[in-house]
């Protein structure tokens, strides 16, 4: 009987913790969203690659009227759930979607590539339905996940990128292909641009990704190239 009571108490604690968990990460940007008085021109939706970008180079975002809404570790499923709160409700002109790395890493368990694509497609459809232009990014290269060293992600990322690119091209969505510019012979980020083959460093952001995304935004918004965006010179390696 005593064991039964202990098991019951334990199950109640587990249920309480589950109910309190902010699974999709709504709280992460709730305060920042509430403080926005004027709509940003661009919202960057993503995972740690977007999260670290906004943290490492905040001036790039603030001076261009961009906002970062990346959350480290998130899969496409979690991004889709919070897409309305962190993108649509901010009324940007453009959303830059970079998603899929953590699906490949199986952070929330296995998800088939076509289901990852389905989540990305749903984000694109939500954006378009609300008058927001979409820039859909390739998943950046990774040859080793530091938190899942048993996996071999390079080819899986290339395969997922083929699906994302095909969808973008079939639906008139701008496809921002970071992958060829960033990958090394092993299918990861080279050492000069990353400490772990997965996460870009500041040099990579400033030297490669910022010029590329600014060019893409300029084309989507039909503004003159390099006339409206602030890009800090890249630091030395």
LOLUMMAR-443009 format. One record per residue: x, y, z of N, C-alpha, C, O in turn. Coordinates in steps of 0.1 Angstrom, whole numbers, plus 5000, padded with zeros to 4 digits. Atoms other than C-alpha are relative to their C-alpha. Layout:
# residues N
XYZXYZXYZXYZ...
//
This chain:
# residues 237
500849885000500050005000500950135000500650224993499149884999502850245009500750024986500850144982499449995013504450174975499050064990499450144981501049955008501150254958499950155002499750234992500149854997500950594975501250074995501150184990498849935006504550674965499950014985500350124980500150005015503850584929499050114996499250184986501049905003500750804930500550145001500250224993499449874997502551094945501050044989501050154984499049975011505351064919499350034987499850124980500749975013502851054890499450145000499450214990500549874999501251364903501050114998500750214992498949915002504551544904500450014986500650124980499650015014505451434869498950084992499250154983501149935008501951554856500150155002499950234993500049854997502351894874501150064992501050174987498949955008505751944858499850014986500150114979500350005014504551854824499050114997499150174986500949895003501652094827500650145001500250234994499349874998504052374837501050034989501450144987499049995010506452314809499550094988498550064982500349925011506452584782500749944988501849984983499450095010507152324754500550084988501550054983499649935012507152564725500850135002501350194992499149894997509052844742499350144998499950234994500749875001506353114742500550115009500650225006499549914990507853274773501350074996501650185001498649955003511253324757500050154995500850235000500149875006510253634737498850085004498550194998501249934996507053734755500250155004499550244999499749864995508554044772500550084988500150204987499449935011510554144741498950044990498950154985501149975009507454114719499150115005498650204997500949904994505354324743500650144999499950244999499349875000507954604741500150064986500450184985499949955014507854634703498950104997497750064998501049895003506054964694499850024985498750064981500149995014506754954657500449874994501449814998499750135006506754654634501449994995501950094988498750025006510154514625499849984985498849934980500150035014510954494588500249854997499549804988499750155002512254134592500149935013500749985023499850094989511853864617500849874996500549814985499250125002514453584618499549895009499649905021500550114992512753254629501049884999501449844988499150125001515052964638500349945013499649955023499650074988516952764663501350075005501450195005498849944994520452814679500850084990501450184994499249935010521952934647499550144999500350244997500749875000519453224646500250075014500450195015499949954986519553264684501450065003501550175008498649964997523353294686500350124991501150214995499849885009523353534656499550135006500350225006500549884994521153784673500850045013500950165016499349974988523153754705501450054997502050145004498749975003526553774689500250134992501250194993499949885008525854064665498750085001498050104991501249934998522954254680499850134992498750174988500149885007523754574662499649984985498950074980500550035014523154414628498549995000497950044990501450014999519654344639499450145003498450184996500649884995518854674657500150114989499150184987499949895010520254904630499349984987499050074980500750035013518454724602498549985003497749954994501450024996515054704621499749854998498649824993500350145000515354324622499949955014500450025023500050064987514554104652500249854998499849794989499850155000515753754660499149935009498949975020500950084992513353494672500549855000499649764997499450135000515653194674500049945014500250025024499950064987515552944703500849874998500549784991499050115001518452704708499349875003498549855012500550144998517552334704498749984994498249864994501450025005514152394688500049924986500849944978500450075012512752164661499050094992498550194997501049935008510452274633498650005006497850095004501350014994507452154653499850115010498850175011500149904989508252394682499950144993499150234998500049875007508852684657498650024995498150144995501349995006505552614640498950045011498150135008500949984989503652624673500150155005499150215008499949874995505052964683500150114988500350224991499949915011505053114648499150125000499550234997501049885000501953324653500550105010500450225007499649914990503253474685501250084997501350204999498749945002506753544675500350054986501350124983499949945014506253634638498850074996498850194994501249935005502753704627499550125008499250225002500549894991501753914657500950125000500550235004499149895001504854134650499850084987500450194986500449935013503554224615501350054992501350164988498849975008506954214597499750004985498649954981500250015015507354264560500549874995500049814985499350125005509553954557500349915012500649965023499550094990510253644577501149914993500949864982498950095004513553454573499949875008500149885020500150134993513053084582501249914998501549884987498850095000516052874591499749895009499849905022500650114991514752534604500449874994500549854982499850145004515652164603501249935007501249815007498850064994518952114621499749905011500149795012500350084988517451984653499049894997498849805005500850115005514951774634500949884996500749775000499150105004517851594618500749935013501049815013499450054988519451564653499149925009499549865019501050074992516251414666499950055015499849975024500149944986516051654696498749965007498749955019501350044994512451554701499649864995498449834995500350135006512751204687500050014985500150114979500050015015512651084651498950074994497750064998501149945008510751294626500549984985501650014982499750035014510651194589500350144993499650244996499749885007512151454565498750074994498650194994501249955006508751494548499150075010498450175007500849944990507151584581500750135005500150235008499349874998509951844588499650104989499350214993500449915011509151984554498650055002498350175000501449964998505451984563499950125010499150215008500049894990506152204594500550134993499950244996499449885006508252444573498950064990498750184989501049965009505552454546498850075008498350185003501049934992502952544573500450135004499550235004499549864996505052834585499950094988499550214989500149925013505352954549498650044997498350164993501449985003501652924544499450105010498650195006500549904991500853114576500550144997499850244998499449875003503253394567499350064987498850174988500649955012501753424532498650045002498150144996501449974997498253424545499850135007498850195007500049874992499153724567500850114993501250205000499349895007500853924540501550025003502050125000498649994997504353844551500849924989500549814987499250075010506953764524501049915007501449935019499250114994509153454530501349994993501449994981498750055004512753384527500349875007500449865019499850134995513353014531501449964999501949954987498650035001516852914540500349855000499649775005499550144999518752594534500549985014500950075021499450034987519852414566501550014998502049964989498649985000523352504573500849875002500249785010499450134999525952224571500549965014500850055022499550064987526952004600500549864997499849784991499550135001529151704600500049925013500049795012500050074987529051624637499150095009499350215010500749934989526451714664500749985013501049865017499350014987528351784696499249935011499749865020500950064990525351664716499449864995498749795003500450135005524651364693501049944991500949934979498950045008527951234682499949864993500749824985500350135006526450894673499450024986499449924978500749985013524751054643500950054989502050104992499249955012526051124608499050094992498350044983501049915006524051434597500250064986499350114980499649925012525851564566499049964989498550054982500850045011523951364540498550025003497750064994501449974996520651394559499650154998498550184993500249855002520951774558499950034985499150114981500049985014521751764521498649954994498050024985501350065005518651544515498850095004497950124996501049904996516451784535500050124992499050184989499949875008517752084516499449984987498850074981500650025013516651924484498550015000497950074991501449994998513151894497499650155002498650204996500349864997513152254510500150084987499350174984499849925012514552394477498949974990498450064983501150035009512052204456498750065003498050114994501349934996509152334476500150154997499150214992499949855002510452694475499950034985499250124981500049975015511052684437498649974994498150054985501450035005507552524431499050105004497950114998501049914995505852794451500450145000499850235007499649865002507653104441500650075013500450195015499449954988509453144475501550024998502149934993498549985001512953294477500749905008500549885020499250104993515353014486501450065002502150084992498749944996518453144504500949885003500849815013499250125000521052874498501450035007502450054999498849984993523752914525501049884997502249904997499250134999524952554521501350004992502349974997498750015008527452574492501150095004502250065003499049914996529152874506500649965013501750015017499650034986529552724541500749865002501449845011499750144997530252354537501549974997502150034987498750055003533652184538499949864994498849814991500050135006534651844524499349895008499049795002500750104992533151664553498550025002497849955008501449964999529751834550499750085012498550085017500349924988530152054580500650144998501150174987499349875001531252414587501549995003501949915012498650014998534952454584500550075013499750155019499549964987537052524615500150155001499950215012499849854999537652894606498650075002498650185007501349944998533852954608499249935011498149975013500850074990532852714636500949935010502049885006499350084990534052554668499649855001500249775007500550134998531952244664499449944987498649844988500650045014531052204626498650044998498050024987501449975000527552324634499650145001498850204994500449874996527352664649500950114994502150104997499249905006528652964629500650095011500050115022499449904992531053204646499750144995499150154984500349875004530953584643500650034986499950104979499449985013533253584613499149944989498950014979500950075010530953344595498750084998498350114987501249925001527853554603500350134992499650164982499749875007529453884592500549984986500250064977499350025013531553754563499149944989499249974978500850085010529053514547498550025001497950064991501450014999525653504561499350145000498250154994500749875001524853874566499950064986498950114983500149955014525753984531499049924992498249984984500950085008523753694517498550035004497750044995501449984996520653754538499550144996498450164993500349865004520754124531499750014985498850084981500250005014520954064494498649944997497849994989501350075002517953824497498850095004497850104997501149914995515854074517499850114990498750154987500149905010516754344492499249964988498450044983500750055011515454134464498549985002497750014994501450024996512254034482499350135001498150144997500649874998511554394491500250094989499650204988499849925012512754524458500750135003500250244999499249884997515254774472501449984994501849874990498750005006518654864458501049935009501049945021499050094993521454624467501050095008501550195003499049934992523654744496499750155003500650225006500349864998521855074499499350025014499350145019500849974988519755024530500449915012499849935023499750084989521454764552501350035006502350064999498849994992524054794579500749875002500049775007499250124998526754524578501350045006502150115000498749974993529654544603501149924993500949814989498850085006533054454587500349885009500349885021499750124993533954104596501350015007502350065002498850004993536554054623501049904994500649824986499150095006539753884614499949865007499449855018500150144995539953504618500949985012501049875018
//
